[in-house]
Amino acid sequence: MQAAYEQYRDSGLMIIGIYTQNAESEPPSQEDLQGWAETYGLTFAVTYDDVDVWTRFEVDYGIPSLTLLGPGAVVIAADDMSAVSQIPEALPD
């Protein structure tokens, strides 16, 4: 996802990494999130959510997963890591 972010961020792509738990199966702390971003070289936003986002977008598949949202938070692709190839079509002109 970092590569896609770097390639398309100037065209309007926003990525938010959402983590549900840390290595101890607990809600991640700010330090956990920062450590995750640093370990994997992530420069996009990283945050925590336990169920709100999953509920809103009816996520019923495992982790990791990718949900591609278009304008207005319309789901373009869900649980499909190949959705990265759909990013150029989803970006505003």
Secondary structure by P-SEA (a helix, b strand, c coil): caaaaaaccccbbbbbbbbccccccccccaaaaaaaaaaacccccccccccaaaaaacccccccbbbbbcccccccccccccccccccccccc
